[in-house]
Amino acid sequence: MGKYQLIYFNVKGRGEAIRLLFKDNGIAYEEINCGENWLKEWKPQMQFGQVPALKDNDFLLVQTNAILRHLGRKHGLYGNNEQEASLIDMINDGIEDLRVKYLTLIYKNYENGKDIYIAELPAQLQPFEKLLSENGAEKTGCCVGNKRSFADYNLFDLLDINQVLAPKCLDDFPTLTAYYQLQLARPGIADHRESESFKQMNINGNGKQ
Ligand SMILES: N[C@@H](CCC(=O)N[C@@H](CSC(=S)NCCc1ccccc1)C(=O)NCC(=O)O)C(=O)O
């Protein structure tokens, strides 16, 4: 059994940023679909009763962003210094804020909330456009500094799922557009997105996107 196991449902959801980190960095991992027997077998094992979960040998960790930070620390994906690490945390918290807005739309208010979410999306994306353009991310492909971080995988996935929902949402954001294209062109990410498992997998558990 490999060192890492990702325990999650058979959806992109909160697992996709973790999968992208593994794939883009050539880190071997095993995917465990906890959908079968979730309530009886898997939910009781989780510290907060939820997934994604990472098993790192015998160490079990839940909370998406704790998992991303753990892997960032272990695999040199957390900036070149403390200030960069703090900026990466700041951007990742901003990503989480928008992700929660997206998930609330998808799971709680899709039919009535989609139009207003899309109308408000540019204002939500503008801070990322400003931060990344100040960092020259359209050239480096890095949201902070000149080294990729776990936040780059989280931001790429956030931009990806929002473009599925609102295909033109990056049209007024040249830095985010270029940054997104740089991620797409990375061999590890391109290979992952060519895989059958990626193509077959819904973004969200309720099939909405
Ligand atoms: N803070 C946690 C949240 C984890 C989480 O929501 N996990 C979900 C799956 S991942 C996901 S994005 N589910 C959608 C949850 C949602 C519903 C409605 C509004 C917003 C989110 C889960 O385990 N559901 C099963 C259960 O709770 O028994 C994290 O960041 O990992």
The ligand as a Gaussian input file, in Angstrom:
#p B3LYP/6-31G(d) Opt

LIG

0 1
 N      -14.676000      21.856000       6.335000
 C      -14.635000      20.541000       5.701000
 C      -15.932000      20.291000       4.986000
 C      -16.010000      18.848000       4.496000
 C      -17.337000      18.482000       3.852000
 O      -18.235000      19.307000       3.688000
 N      -17.431000      17.203000       3.475000
 C      -18.608000      16.665000       2.867000
 C      -18.321000      16.193000       1.434000
 S      -17.493000      17.387000       0.517000
 C      -18.711000      18.533000       0.082000
 S      -18.207000      19.869000      -0.670000
 N      -19.998000      18.322000       0.347000
 C      -20.994000      19.356000       0.104000
 C      -21.307000      19.933000       1.464000
 C      -22.099000      21.191000       1.401000
 C      -23.495000      21.134000       1.378000
 C      -24.217000      22.316000       1.349000
 C      -23.560000      23.551000       1.347000
 C      -22.173000      23.571000       1.374000
 C      -21.439000      22.397000       1.408000
 C      -19.046000      15.424000       3.637000
 O      -18.205000      14.731000       4.203000
 N      -20.340000      15.151000       3.594000
 C      -20.852000      13.929000       4.222000
 C      -21.357000      14.160000       5.621000
 O      -21.246000      15.313000       6.108000
 O      -21.859000      13.179000       6.214000
 C      -13.435000      20.490000       4.760000
 O      -12.971000      21.566000       4.348000
 O      -12.940000      19.389000       4.457000

